Amino acid sequence: MGKIRLVLLLRDNIVAAEPVCTSCFYADCQGKPRQRGDYFMCAREISRSQFGNRFRCRMGFQVAQVHD
């Protein structure tokens, strides 16, 4: 299995989470989502699948964890 990455699911687009997470108030000091293992401190899980999990972040974005 490849690398896991985060993307934001917008109405008509899928964009990388890094530019948004980097400037987020809830991000850690490196600009990454606060995470403890597979659990995000700044988001709650809304669905789980074999292709990746989806979350709703505190800023209101829908975030997907996808496998490359």
C-alpha positions in Angstrom: 0.0 0.0 0.0 1.2 3.5 -0.8 1.4 6.7 1.1 -1.7 8.1 2.7 -2.5 11.8 2.1 -5.3 14.2 2.9 -7.4 16.1 0.4 -10.2 18.5 0.7 -13.5 17.7 -1.0 -15.0 20.9 -2.3 -18.2 21.2 -4.4 -16.6 20.7 -7.8 -13.0 20.1 -6.8 -10.6 17.9 -4.9 -7.6 19.9 -3.6 -4.6 19.1 -1.5 -5.1 19.8 2.2 -1.6 21.2 2.9 -2.2 24.8 1.8 -5.4 25.0 3.9 -4.1 23.1 6.9 -0.9 25.1 7.0 -2.8 28.3 7.8 -5.4 26.6 10.1 -5.7 27.7 13.7 -6.1 24.1 14.7 -3.0 22.8 13.0 0.1 21.8 14.9 3.3 23.9 14.8 4.4 22.2 11.5 1.1 23.2 9.8 -0.3 19.6 9.8 -3.6 18.4 11.2 -3.3 17.5 14.9 -3.3 13.7 14.9 -2.9 10.9 17.5 -2.4 7.7 15.6 -5.3 7.4 13.2 -7.4 9.8 15.2 -7.5 13.5 14.1 -7.8 15.9 17.0 -9.1 18.7 14.7 -11.8 16.6 12.9 -14.4 14.0 13.4 -14.9 10.9 11.2 -18.0 10.9 9.1 -17.4 7.7 7.0 -15.0 4.9 6.6 -14.3 2.8 3.5 -11.6 0.6 1.9 -10.6 3.5 -0.2 -10.1 5.9 2.6 -11.9 7.7 5.5 -13.8 11.0 5.4 -13.7 13.6 8.1 -15.4 17.0 8.9 -12.7 19.4 10.2 -13.4 22.1 12.7 -13.2 24.7 10.0 -16.1 23.0 8.2 -14.2 21.3 5.4 -14.8 17.8 4.3 -11.5 16.0 4.3 -10.7 12.6 2.8 -7.8 10.4 3.7 -6.8 8.6 0.5 -4.1 6.1 -0.5 -1.7 6.8 -3.3 
